[in-house]
Amino acid sequence: MNNKYRVWFKDDQVLGTPDDVVIYPNGEVWELLWEPDREITQDVIISHNIGIKDVNGIEIYEGDIIKSAFSYKPLLVRWLDADVMIDAGGYRIDLAAKHGEVIGNIFENPELLEAGK
């Protein structure tokens, strides 16, 4: 896995990028770069880039939602065991990404998964 990531700030409902935060190697979010004096008191979720791009060249992160030719419903990118898989049947991410596209993410677009049920 590479070192690219993004951070979901639960209280603010904002998706931050590596340009927005400083994260220690232990995973603790230390500082918001756009507000360096602000203490981080809210819960955050760190989503790692999985090192694969979709058919449109968009980098895929944990928590992304993919529309793929492999499934009639949207697929959520998440970790299963030691391998990155997509739930909804456990399709391999490399195959689903090769034939699909990122249409949103679980943080900003949870309704995309509900629509596929």
C-alpha positions as CSV (number, residue, x, y, z in Angstrom):
1,M,0.0,0.0,0.0
2,N,1.2,3.5,-0.7
3,N,1.2,6.4,1.7
4,K,-1.6,8.5,0.2
5,Y,-4.7,9.0,2.3
6,R,-7.6,11.2,3.0
7,V,-9.4,12.0,6.3
8,W,-13.1,12.2,7.0
9,F,-13.8,14.6,9.9
10,K,-17.1,13.3,11.4
11,D,-18.2,16.5,13.2
12,D,-17.4,18.9,10.4
13,Q,-18.6,16.4,7.7
14,V,-15.5,17.3,5.6
15,L,-13.2,15.1,3.6
16,G,-9.6,16.2,4.0
17,T,-6.6,15.4,1.9
18,P,-2.9,14.9,2.8
19,D,-2.5,18.7,2.1
20,D,-5.0,19.4,5.0
21,V,-3.6,17.3,7.9
22,V,-0.5,16.0,9.6
23,I,-0.7,12.3,10.6
24,Y,1.8,10.6,12.8
25,P,3.0,7.1,11.9
26,N,0.8,5.6,14.6
27,G,-2.3,7.0,12.8
28,E,-3.0,9.8,15.1
29,V,-4.2,13.0,13.3
30,W,-2.2,15.8,14.8
31,E,-2.9,19.0,13.0
32,L,-5.2,20.7,10.5
33,L,-2.9,22.6,8.2
34,W,-5.7,25.1,7.3
35,E,-6.2,25.8,11.1
36,P,-2.8,25.0,12.7
37,D,-3.9,26.3,16.1
38,R,-7.1,24.3,16.3
39,E,-7.0,21.3,18.5
40,I,-8.4,18.1,17.0
41,T,-11.2,17.1,19.3
42,Q,-13.4,15.2,16.8
43,D,-13.4,11.7,15.5
44,V,-11.7,11.1,12.2
45,I,-11.6,8.2,9.8
46,I,-8.4,7.7,7.8
47,S,-8.9,6.2,4.3
48,H,-5.9,4.9,2.5
49,N,-5.3,5.0,-1.2
50,I,-5.2,1.4,-2.4
51,G,-2.8,2.1,-5.3
52,I,-5.3,1.3,-8.1
53,K,-7.2,3.7,-10.4
54,D,-10.6,3.3,-12.0
55,V,-11.3,3.3,-15.7
56,N,-11.2,7.1,-15.7
57,G,-7.8,7.3,-14.0
58,I,-9.3,8.3,-10.6
59,E,-7.4,7.0,-7.6
60,I,-9.4,4.6,-5.4
61,Y,-9.5,4.9,-1.6
62,E,-11.0,2.8,1.1
63,G,-14.6,3.9,1.5
64,D,-15.1,4.7,-2.2
65,I,-18.2,3.5,-4.0
66,I,-17.7,1.9,-7.4
67,K,-20.1,1.3,-10.2
68,S,-18.8,-1.8,-12.0
69,A,-19.8,-4.1,-14.8
70,F,-19.4,-7.0,-12.3
71,S,-22.5,-6.0,-10.2
72,Y,-25.9,-4.4,-10.7
73,K,-25.5,-2.5,-7.5
74,P,-22.8,-0.1,-6.3
75,L,-19.8,-1.7,-4.6
76,L,-18.0,-0.4,-1.5
77,V,-14.2,-0.6,-1.3
78,R,-13.0,-1.9,2.0
79,W,-10.4,-4.2,3.6
80,L,-11.3,-7.9,3.9
81,D,-8.6,-10.0,5.5
82,A,-5.2,-9.1,4.2
83,D,-6.4,-8.1,0.8
84,V,-8.3,-5.1,-0.5
85,M,-11.6,-6.4,-1.7
86,I,-15.0,-5.0,-2.5
87,D,-17.9,-6.1,-0.4
88,A,-21.1,-7.3,-2.2
89,G,-19.7,-10.6,-3.1
90,G,-16.0,-10.0,-2.5
91,Y,-14.9,-9.0,-6.0
92,R,-11.2,-8.3,-6.4
93,I,-10.7,-4.6,-6.5
94,D,-8.3,-4.7,-9.5
95,L,-10.9,-6.5,-11.7
96,A,-13.8,-4.3,-10.5
97,A,-11.8,-1.1,-11.0
98,K,-10.7,-2.1,-14.5
99,H,-14.3,-2.3,-15.5
100,G,-15.8,0.3,-13.3
101,E,-15.7,3.9,-12.0
102,V,-15.7,5.7,-8.7
103,I,-19.1,7.3,-8.3
104,G,-18.7,8.7,-4.7
105,N,-17.7,7.6,-1.2
106,I,-19.4,6.2,1.9
107,F,-18.8,9.5,3.8
108,E,-20.3,12.0,1.4
109,N,-22.6,9.8,-0.6
110,P,-24.0,7.0,1.6
111,E,-27.3,7.1,-0.3
112,L,-25.5,5.6,-3.3
113,L,-25.3,2.3,-1.4
114,E,-28.9,2.5,-0.3
115,A,-30.1,3.1,-3.9
116,G,-28.5,-0.2,-4.9
117,K,-30.4,-2.3,-2.4
